[in-house]
């Protein structure tokens, strides 16, 4: 585990929901700098909703989310801008801008937020694409690429300004095992070489074991965190039926296939 | 240079034998690298070195942008034929720099896609236009066949969709068609009343308004409203279905997309357009009637002039035939553009724009043909 001291994200007693429906209640946890945290849980348990609260797209019904000490909900425009410069987000579908080439997608933040000359922004964007294995694809439009390539390009876009924290929503969903393993290796290497903090939402068991320093499991029935620990601790946990069901039933089905 | 960290800078030194030394210190991050990059490029341009040494021991922080700057020096060295040596580079930084292969980047730079020259673009455009004409013809054939099949076996037609479309394109459009028809009638009668009054012919405003409305303006504005309201909606609906692979799903289930999706829309639109045209004409006549009454003619005069100006032939051709043809053209263009939708977020927007433009162009062309035809038929 490559974690350093001190939390960079603090989620404190967050309750979340849509309109009248409460999905999550009293969620509290911290993420240390350089840690790879994976949020798991069954479909509909509120993983993506929690992620949206952590990146400030949704305001919690109760509680607060601190990014590097700043409250992302209460932040004024200036503070919010400072927070957003520290984070990068990869959405579930990639969310690349369809009217721009991959290179333009990746260099957009460099053009908007820095004074880099054209050549510099181009090269840095191409280097990010190279990091995710897309060297030579800069001139392609997103629609010309496979789903896996689009996701990798979205990661390149999310990390072009070298954010301290990367939030990834289901990075390996819909990918073949080989591409998925490549993506896991990339996440691990970025965490270890650049010291980036990752918060990843996934339910791919193989990915969890490949990348996670720590796992948080949410449960739909009780609307909160049911367990937290390393992937191995979660797998070996015998006293929690939800954790057992999640980690063992999937594991068993994989073995039988 | 205002955003460069106070301790962040680049020193440069060049000796007589072509050795250039850069000394970077402070933070090399996204905020500072832009300025450092420009300064470095300027020195490289003026010095034209044979060897470059980079002193990196005073770099306090270096993120991906900083690594980009160091890597760029290597790329420039390869391109301009000078060697680059890093001194005092921290191990982790060196490792991150080694992640990028100079040769691979140089090759990727050369392998970019060719941009088209002007003749290429002209050829491309003409070819695209011819392809489009071909697709139009194929679509008309396919639509005709599918419609005939549906009419021969009415059970094959999705009547539910026909009625739903008729409601959306027809009943829901009554208000806007009536309003615009009324305003057109009002404006036309008012604009023509003043010049005609100078010749003492202002009573013929009724004839003018009736003929213009029933023959040309009524069917035309109805078709334009349909193109804007319904043609674009068809293109957006089918375009979204295309992007979501729903059209492919229909095809693989053995259902022809044209029969299943297009024929109900086209038939429903052809059915409601004459009715909407009647409404446009009626309200247009009310609008022009208000002007006639306001300039002092009794209602009975207006009605008798309208009746004498518009005979049954004009009414049948102006309302029924034109309505059916315009409705078919607008709906057909909307559906075709929807089915031609490419991929990407902007594709549906492009399709809807093309649907409206194509619909209006086709209607204007058909209007021209009708004018010539009616002239030769003496109607």
Interface residues (C-beta under 8 A of the other chain):
Chain A: X97 X98 X99 X110 X113 X114 X115 X116 X117 X119 X120 X123 X124 X126 X127 X128 X130 X131 X135 X136 X138 X139 X141 X142 X143 X159 X160 X161 X162 X193 X194
Chain B: X3 X29 X30 X31 X33 X34 X35 X37 X38 X41 X63 X64 X65 X67 X68 X69 X71 X72 X75 X92 X95 X96 X99 X100 X104 X105 X107 X108 X111 X112 X113 X342 X343 X344 X345 X346 X347
